[in-house]
Structures are given as C-alpha cells and as structure tokens.
Amino acid sequence: MLEKLAFLEEKYRELEEKLADPNLYNDPALAAKLLKEQKELTPIIECYRNYCSTEKELSDLREILDGNDAELREMAQEEFPEVKEKLASLEHELKILLLPTDPNDDKNVIVEIRGGAGGEEAALFAHSLYRMYSMYAESRRWGIDVVSINETELGGIKEISFVIEGAGAYSRLKFESGVHRVQRVPDTESSGRIHTSTVTVAVLPEAEEVEVELNMADVDVDTFRASGAGGQHVNKTESAIRLTHRPTGIVVECQDERSQHKNKDRAIKILRTKLYDIQMQEQASQIAAERKSQVGTGDRSERIRTYNYPQGRVTDHRIGLTLYKLEQFMNGDLDEMVDAIITADQAEKLKASENA
C-alpha cells in the first residue's frame, strides 16, 4: 500500500507542475482533465502526508523512550498511545480512500418512485417518500425537477420520475433503490388497524451522451396533453412527450415542461439513462464477487427498509440499523442512515479486498 501511495504522490507532484504551466490552459480539455485528476487525488495525498508526518512523530517518540532522559521519557509515554492510535486511524482511512471508486458517484440522479402493494395507501406513502427526498435534496442545496407524475385524487402518487442535480447526488442516494415498506394506520381506516404497504424506488445515475449510443431511428415519438389527478387536463396543447424505444420496449414520458421541445430533450436524457442502467445491470450481474462485497444486491425487488409509524422507527434491513426518529427522517434528515450504509459498504469492500 505504501509503495502505491508513494507512486501517487509522485504523480500528484507532476500534476502540480503541469498545472502551474500557463501554456497548459491553451488546451481547455486537457487542463480540465488534469484538474479533475488533481481533485480526485488531493484527499488521498493529504491523508498520506498526514500519515507520514504522524509516523515520523511516532518514530521520534520511540527514540525518546529508548533514551536516558527520564523527564522526556515520561512525556513521551503520555503522548505515545494517542499518536499510535492516530496512525492506525490514518492507515484505515487510507485503505478506504484507495478502494476503487464508483465512476457514477458525482453524477446527477433520476429517481423513480412507484406505489406497490397497498392501493391508495401505497400511493400516499409514495408521495411521502417524494417529499422526503425533496427535503433531503434541499438540505444539501441540490436542484430537483419533476419529469412526470401520475397523481391520485386523494393526493397520492401512483408513480413519479424526477431529477436531482448536485455534486455527489448518486454517491448519497444510490443505496435507496429497492422496496420500501410502510406500516401505519391509514386515514381511511376507521378501526385503527395497521396496514402494510410497499413502494418501489429506483435511483439511476444520469447518463452522459457519450456513454450510450442512442439511435433515434429506433425510437417512436408521440405527443399528448399533460394531465393532472383524475385525468383532468392541465394544459390544452400537446406539449407532453412519449418515447418508445422499440429494441428494449422502454417507454419514457415527460410532461413537466410547457415546451414540447424541452420535454423531448428531457425524455431523451431519461431514455439514455435507462439504457445506461441496463448496461450497468448487465455488467454487475457478470461480477458476482463484487456484488457480494456490496450492501444489498441492487435488486429492485429487494425489501430494503421498513417505516413503522406506530413505533416511530425506521429500520434498514441490509445493515440492521433502526432509528427511532421517523418524523425527522421523513422530513429529510437522512444523513445518519446514509452515512451508516456507506460505511457498511466500505467495510464490506475493504474486507473483500483484504481477502482477495
């Protein structure tokens, strides 16, 4: 590991030299590429340099402990355990920083929420999840745009597709894919009986144009009027777009923008993302070992979380974590859960890399 880190530090120094040359910026594409490399390496190099200075500090303390100065030895004995612990912590941090990164982590995401088992109660909970993710996005200063929505007359959502735009959105939300189960007493239930309903969530990294080859000759384009709850028309022009990709059968609708042109552009972006997701799923299924070193399987049919309203708790079944703060959680306070899942995923991957 230390040999690899020394090599990366040398590479980092070379990058600094290249970026200090004003002539580099005559080629904006190359400059952007090198700046991105530097940004990715910076946390590793900073941690490595901190590790080296702490290792030197520990070595100096060992020399003092082997020396004859009783007063200095006493001071060194007090400091030694703390510095040793710090070095071990930095070593663990370096191992995590050196784990292969997901190339999609910095991308925007497209989130799809669909009501599952439970009828109207599932649709109402789908609305609650959309609100939860919206509030989380707002807390992190991410932008959010609804692409299409199919609402019920009671204020629920049968299905919704929306884009969250912001640095690191996929890295924070990628573990939300799966089945979310809710246990609560519906407003329509006069006997106070607890119902169990489910909602499915899919989180897809937004695909770049260069990542997916999309031949528009394979796509049927239809226009229709955007409609609201109960089928009421919300505008009189056919601005909504439906794309059907014949080779895969994927259908994408976009009705949020008033302009047909904007809806078409957004729908093409969603279609490209879905095709990219198919590629990702195929690659992932081929790498069974990596699948085992991740939290969950990424299977959309996997039940990942239960929201129990009578007990005020939310439980993530993949890592066995229960938080008794359901109200705050539904108001977008997701970080404690998200951080725990990311930590568990890193631990699994670290264990797999050490056993490899």
C-alpha positions in Angstrom: 0.0 0.0 0.0 2.8 2.5 0.9 4.5 1.8 -2.4 1.3 2.7 -4.2 0.9 5.8 -2.2 4.5 7.0 -2.9 3.8 6.5 -6.6 0.6 8.5 -6.3 2.4 11.3 -4.5 5.0 11.5 -7.3 2.1 11.6 -9.8 0.5 14.4 -7.8 3.7 16.4 -7.9 3.9 16.0 -11.6 0.3 17.2 -11.9 1.1 20.3 -9.8 4.0 21.1 -12.1 1.9 20.7 -15.3 -1.0 22.8 -13.8 1.5 25.6 -12.9 2.4 26.0 -16.6 0.3 28.8 -18.1 0.6 27.3 -21.6 -1.5 24.3 -20.4 -4.6 26.4 -20.4 -4.4 26.9 -24.2 -5.9 23.4 -24.3 -9.0 23.7 -22.0 -9.9 20.0 -22.4 -6.5 18.8 -21.2 -6.5 21.4 -18.4 -9.9 20.2 -17.2 -8.8 16.6 -17.3 -5.7 17.3 -15.2 -7.6 19.4 -12.7 -10.1 16.6 -12.3 -7.2 14.1 -11.7 -5.7 16.5 -9.1 -9.1 16.9 -7.3 -9.5 13.1 -7.1 -6.0 12.6 -5.7 -6.0 15.5 -3.3 -7.8 13.7 -0.3 -5.5 10.7 -0.7 -2.3 12.7 -0.8 -3.4 14.9 2.1 -4.1 11.8 4.2 -0.9 10.2 3.1 1.2 13.2 4.0 -0.5 13.4 7.4 0.2 9.6 7.8 3.9 10.2 7.0 4.3 13.1 9.5 2.5 11.1 12.2 4.7 8.0 11.5 7.8 10.3 11.9 6.3 11.7 15.2 5.8 8.1 16.5 9.4 7.2 15.5 10.7 10.2 17.4 8.8 9.2 20.5 10.2 5.7 20.3 13.7 7.2 20.3 12.9 9.3 23.3 11.5 6.2 25.1 14.8 4.4 24.4 16.8 7.4 25.7 18.1 8.2 29.2 16.2 11.5 29.9 13.6 10.4 32.5 11.5 13.6 32.2 11.3 13.4 28.4 10.5 9.7 28.6 7.6 10.4 30.9 6.2 13.0 28.4 6.7 10.6 25.5 4.9 7.8 27.4 1.9 10.0 27.8 1.8 11.0 24.1 2.7 7.6 22.6 -0.7 5.9 22.8 -2.5 8.9 21.3 -0.1 9.2 18.4 -0.2 5.4 17.8 -4.0 5.4 17.7 -3.9 8.4 15.3 -1.5 6.5 12.9 -3.8 3.4 12.9 -6.8 5.6 12.2 -5.0 7.3 9.2 -3.9 3.9 7.9 -7.6 2.7 7.9 -8.7 6.0 6.2 -6.0 5.4 3.5 -7.2 1.9 2.9 -10.8 3.2 2.3 -9.5 6.1 0.1 -7.7 3.6 -2.1 -10.8 1.4 -2.7 -12.0 1.6 -6.3 -14.4 4.5 -6.7 -17.8 4.3 -8.4 -17.4 6.4 -11.6 -21.0 7.4 -11.3 -20.7 8.9 -7.8 -20.5 12.5 -8.8 -23.4 12.3 -11.3 -26.9 13.7 -11.0 -29.6 11.1 -10.5 -33.0 10.2 -11.9 -35.3 8.8 -9.2 -38.4 6.8 -9.9 -41.0 6.1 -7.2 -43.9 3.8 -7.8 -46.7 2.7 -5.4 -46.7 -1.1 -4.9 -48.9 -3.3 -2.8 -51.5 -1.4 -0.8 -53.5 0.6 -3.3 -54.3 4.2 -2.2 -52.2 3.9 1.0 -49.1 2.9 -1.1 -49.8 5.9 -3.4 -49.9 8.2 -0.3 -46.7 6.8 1.0 -45.1 7.3 -2.4 -45.9 10.9 -2.0 -44.4 10.9 1.4 -41.1 9.4 0.0 -41.1 12.0 -2.8 -41.4 14.8 -0.1 -38.7 13.1 2.0 -36.2 13.0 -0.9 -37.1 16.6 -1.9 -36.4 17.9 1.6 -33.1 16.0 1.7 -32.1 17.4 -1.7 -33.0 20.9 -0.4 -30.9 20.4 2.7 -27.9 19.6 0.5 -28.6 22.5 -1.9 -29.3 20.2 -4.8 -31.8 21.1 -7.5 -34.8 18.9 -8.1 -37.1 18.8 -11.3 -40.1 16.6 -11.8 -40.1 14.9 -15.1 -43.5 13.1 -15.0 -46.1 12.4 -12.3 -49.3 10.4 -12.1 -51.3 11.5 -9.1 -54.4 10.1 -7.4 -57.5 12.1 -6.4 -56.6 11.7 -2.7 -53.2 13.4 -3.1 -51.2 10.2 -3.5 -48.7 9.4 -6.3 -49.1 6.2 -8.4 -45.7 7.0 -10.0 -43.3 9.9 -10.3 -40.0 10.4 -12.0 -37.7 13.3 -11.1 -34.1 14.5 -11.5 -31.9 15.6 -8.6 -28.9 17.7 -9.7 -26.0 18.2 -7.4 -22.4 17.2 -6.7 -22.3 13.6 -5.3 -26.0 13.1 -5.6 -25.6 9.5 -6.8 -23.0 8.7 -4.1 -25.5 9.6 -1.4 -28.7 8.2 -3.0 -27.6 5.0 -4.8 -28.5 2.8 -1.9 -32.1 3.9 -1.9 -33.1 1.6 -4.8 -35.4 -1.2 -3.6 -38.7 -1.9 -1.9 -39.7 0.5 0.9 -42.3 -0.9 3.3 -44.6 1.2 5.5 -46.6 0.1 8.5 -49.2 2.6 9.6 -52.9 3.2 10.2 -54.4 4.8 7.1 -56.7 7.9 7.4 -59.4 5.8 5.7 -59.2 3.0 8.3 -61.9 3.5 10.9 -61.0 0.5 13.1 -57.4 1.7 13.7 -55.9 -1.4 12.1 -52.3 -1.1 10.9 -51.8 -1.7 7.2 -48.6 -2.7 5.5 -47.9 -1.2 2.0 -44.9 -1.1 -0.3 -43.4 1.4 -2.6 -40.5 0.8 -5.0 -37.7 3.3 -5.6 -35.2 3.2 -8.4 -32.2 5.6 -8.4 -30.3 5.8 -11.7 -27.1 7.8 -12.5 -27.8 10.3 -15.2 -26.0 9.1 -18.4 -23.7 11.3 -20.4 -24.3 11.4 -24.2 -21.0 9.7 -24.9 -21.8 6.7 -22.6 -24.8 5.4 -24.5 -25.4 5.1 -28.2 -29.0 6.1 -28.9 -30.3 5.7 -32.5 -33.4 7.9 -32.8 -34.5 5.8 -35.7 -35.2 3.1 -33.1 -37.5 5.5 -31.2 -41.2 6.2 -31.7 -42.1 9.8 -30.6 -45.7 10.6 -29.6 -47.2 13.8 -28.3 -50.1 14.1 -25.9 -51.7 16.5 -23.5 -50.3 16.7 -19.9 -52.9 15.7 -17.4 -53.3 16.0 -13.6 -55.0 14.0 -10.9 -58.1 12.1 -12.1 -57.2 12.7 -15.8 -58.0 16.4 -15.8 -56.1 18.2 -18.5 -53.7 20.8 -17.1 -53.0 22.3 -20.5 -54.7 22.4 -23.9 -51.6 21.9 -26.1 -49.9 18.6 -26.8 -46.6 19.5 -25.1 -46.1 16.2 -23.3 -43.8 13.6 -25.0 -43.8 9.8 -25.0 -40.8 8.0 -26.3 -40.9 4.3 -27.1 -37.6 2.5 -27.6 -38.5 -0.4 -29.8 -35.4 -2.7 -29.3 -35.9 -2.7 -25.5 -39.6 -1.8 -25.1 -38.7 1.1 -22.7 -41.3 3.8 -22.6 -40.5 7.3 -21.3 -43.0 10.1 -20.7 -42.1 13.7 -19.9 -44.9 16.3 -19.3 -43.5 18.7 -16.8 -42.1 21.4 -19.2 -44.6 23.6 -21.0 -42.4 23.4 -24.2 -42.7 20.3 -26.3 -39.0 20.8 -27.3 -37.9 20.9 -23.7 -40.0 17.8 -22.8 -38.4 15.9 -25.7 -34.9 16.8 -24.7 -35.6 15.7 -21.1 -37.3 12.5 -22.3 -34.3 11.6 -24.5 -32.0 12.2 -21.4 -34.2 9.8 -19.3 -34.2 7.2 -22.1 -30.5 7.3 -22.4 -30.2 6.9 -18.6 -32.4 3.9 -18.7 -30.4 2.3 -21.4 -27.2 3.0 -19.4 -28.8 1.4 -16.4 -29.4 -1.8 -18.4 -25.7 -1.8 -19.3 -24.8 -1.3 -15.7 -27.1 -4.1 -14.5 -25.6 -6.5 -17.1 -22.1 -5.6 -16.0 -22.9 -6.0 -12.3 -24.5 -9.4 -12.9 -21.3 -10.6 -14.5 -19.2 -9.6 -11.5 -20.8 -11.8 -8.8 -17.9 -11.4 -6.4 -18.3 -7.6 -6.4 -22.0 -8.0 -5.8 -21.2 -9.9 -2.7 -19.0 -7.1 -1.4 -21.7 -4.5 -1.6 -24.6 -3.7 0.8 -27.6 -5.3 -0.8 -27.8 -6.7 -4.3 -29.1 -3.7 -6.1 -32.2 -5.8 -6.9 -35.2 -3.5 -7.2 -37.4 -6.3 -5.7 -35.3 -6.4 -2.5 -37.0 -5.1 0.6 -34.5 -2.6 2.0 -36.3 -0.6 4.6 -39.4 -0.5 6.9 -41.1 2.7 8.1 -43.1 1.8 11.3 -45.3 4.8 12.2 -46.9 3.4 15.4 -43.4 2.9 16.9 -41.9 5.9 15.3 -39.0 3.9 13.9 -37.3 3.3 10.5 -35.2 0.1 10.0 -32.7 -0.6 7.2 -32.7 -4.4 6.8 -29.4 -4.5 4.9 -27.3 -3.2 7.8 -29.7 -3.9 10.7 -29.9 -0.3 11.8 -33.0 1.1 13.5 -33.5 4.8 14.2 -36.3 6.0 16.5 -36.6 9.3 14.7 -39.1 8.6 12.0 -40.6 12.1 11.9 -37.2 13.7 11.4 -36.3 11.1 8.8 -39.5 11.7 6.8 -38.6 15.4 6.9 -35.4 14.7 5.0 -32.9 14.0 7.9 -31.4 11.0 6.1 -27.6 11.6 6.7 -27.2 9.3 9.8 -28.8 6.4 7.8 -26.9 7.2 4.6 -23.6 7.6 6.3 -24.1 4.2 8.1 -24.9 2.4 4.8 -21.9 3.9 3.1 -19.6 2.9 6.0 -21.0 -0.6 5.9 -20.5 -0.8 2.1 -16.9 0.4 2.5 -16.3 -2.2 5.3 -17.6 -5.0 3.1 -15.4 -3.9 0.2 -12.3 -3.5 2.4 -12.9 -7.0 3.8 -13.2 -8.4 0.2 -10.0 -6.6 -0.9 -8.0 -7.9 2.1 -9.2 -11.5 1.4 -8.6 -11.3 -2.3 
